Amino acid sequence: MLKISTDRFSQGLPDPQDAPVVCECDGCGGEIYEHSLVWVLDDDAILHPDTDCLKDYIDPMTMTIEEAMASD
């Protein structure tokens, strides 16, 4: 006799890494999979929704307020 499970969680969630790779993150170079959430910047850069990827992409400089005002 064939037993069918009606439990909707019996198979578990699909592994997101089984999804096809559609592009690479412009910040870290990592794979971005189909249906992933991403940030898109004005210059069409596509990034993981992660602050580290954003920091890697824009490469901000840290300085004192006096140094920042003097460079204007």
C-alpha positions as CSV (number, residue, x, y, z in Angstrom):
1,M,0.0,0.0,0.0
2,L,1.3,3.5,-1.0
3,K,1.4,5.9,1.9
4,I,1.2,9.6,0.9
5,S,2.1,12.3,3.4
6,T,-0.2,15.3,3.5
7,D,2.2,17.1,5.8
8,R,3.2,20.2,3.7
9,F,6.6,20.4,5.6
10,S,7.5,16.7,5.1
11,Q,9.8,17.6,2.2
12,G,11.5,20.6,3.8
13,L,12.2,23.9,2.1
14,P,14.1,23.9,-1.1
15,D,17.8,24.6,-0.8
16,P,18.3,28.2,-2.2
17,Q,21.8,27.1,-3.4
18,D,20.1,24.7,-5.8
19,A,18.7,27.7,-7.6
20,P,20.6,28.7,-10.8
21,V,23.3,31.4,-10.4
22,V,22.2,34.5,-12.4
23,C,25.0,36.9,-11.7
24,E,27.9,37.9,-9.4
25,C,27.8,40.5,-6.6
26,D,29.7,43.7,-7.7
27,G,30.8,44.2,-4.1
28,C,32.2,40.8,-3.1
29,G,32.2,38.8,-6.3
30,G,30.0,36.1,-4.8
31,E,27.3,34.2,-6.6
32,I,23.7,35.6,-6.6
33,Y,21.0,33.0,-7.1
34,E,17.7,33.2,-8.9
35,H,14.9,34.8,-6.7
36,S,17.5,36.4,-4.3
37,L,17.0,39.8,-2.9
38,V,19.6,42.3,-4.0
39,W,20.5,46.0,-3.9
40,V,20.7,47.8,-7.3
41,L,22.6,51.1,-7.3
42,D,22.2,54.0,-9.8
43,D,25.1,52.8,-11.9
44,D,23.3,49.4,-12.3
45,A,25.6,47.7,-9.8
46,I,24.0,44.6,-8.3
47,L,24.9,43.7,-4.7
48,H,24.0,41.2,-2.0
49,P,21.7,42.9,0.5
50,D,24.6,43.0,3.0
51,T,26.3,46.0,4.4
52,D,29.7,44.4,3.9
53,C,29.1,44.1,0.1
54,L,27.9,47.7,0.0
55,K,31.1,48.9,1.9
56,D,33.3,46.8,-0.4
57,Y,31.7,48.3,-3.5
58,I,31.7,52.0,-2.5
59,D,35.0,51.8,-0.7
60,P,34.4,54.6,1.8
61,M,37.2,56.5,3.5
62,T,37.2,57.2,7.2
63,M,38.6,60.6,8.3
64,T,37.9,63.3,10.9
65,I,35.2,65.9,10.1
66,E,38.0,68.5,9.8
67,E,39.8,66.5,7.2
68,A,36.5,65.9,5.3
69,M,35.6,69.7,5.3
70,A,39.1,70.6,4.2
71,S,39.0,68.3,1.2
72,D,35.9,70.1,-0.2
